[in-house]
Amino acid sequence: MNTKNENPASAGTAKLCLPPHLRKPRLRREEAVEYLGLVHGLPIAKATLAKLASVGGGPAYNVSVRTPLYPTGELDRWAEERLGGLRGSTSSGG
């Protein structure tokens, strides 16, 4: 079994297949949710991202006229951190 840390679903390939509205350098919260699901297979609700923005623990974002804008690179980093590395068994790592 290959336990090397690899990007889920070939994240680079997934980015090439994104709809045009998700190919921007910064995404609104609703777009960020869609991006995380399509590129990383990470289901998360818009309300959860909003709560994480309030209490901490979510992806970093910029604010423009009260609108949170998530850089796609930061969404990628946060998703990889949240997903963690691949494991070979339930006893592998914390």
N, C-alpha and C positions, 0 to 999 in steps of 0.2 A: 504494500500500500504506500502510495506517495504522500508523505506528510509535510512536504515542503510548503512554505507559506506562499500561496499563489493568489492572485486577484480572483474574486468570485466571478463566475460566468464571463471570464475574459473581459474585464472592465474596459480595456482599451477598445475592443471590438464593439462593445455595447455603446460606447460614446459615439462611434461612427454612425450607428443606426438610430440615434436619437431624433425625435421630431424636431423641426426647426425652432420651435419656441423654447426648447431646452438646451440649445447650442449657444447660449449667451454666457459671458464670463461670470455674471451674478444673476441669481434667480430669486424671485419672490418666494415666500414661504410655501404656497401651494405648489409652485413649480419644483421647489426643493424636495417636497414629499414625493412627487412623481419621479424626479431624477433618482432619488435614493432607491425607490422601488425598481425602476428599470435598469439602472446601471449596477446596483449592488444587491438587488433582491432583498432589500431591507424594508419591510413594511413598517411605516410609522405614520401616525395621524398628524394632521396639521395642528391640532390642539396640543399634541404632545410636544411638537417643536416649539410652540408658543410657550408652553409651561417651562421647558428647558431653557428658553431664552430668559425667562423670568428668574428661575431658581438656580440656573447653572447646569453644566454637564452636557449641553448641546453643542452643535457646531458653531464656530465663531461667525459673526455676520457684521455687515456694515449697516448703517441707517441713513436713508435719504428721505427727507421730509416725512418722518415717522414710519417709513416703510422699511422693514428688515430685508436686506439683500444678502443672500448667502453665496460667497464665491464657490464655484464648482470644485476647485482644488481643496478647499476647506471641507466641503461635503465628502469628498473622496477620503481625505485624511481621517475625518471623524467616523465614517462608516467602517473603514479598515480597523480603526482602534476599537470600535464597538463590537465588531465581529470577531476580532482576535485571530490567532493563527489556527491552522488546521490541526486536528487531533487524530491520533490513531486509536485511542480508546478513552473510556470515561475516566481513567486514572491518569491521563496525560495532563499535567499542569493544573493551575489553579482555577 
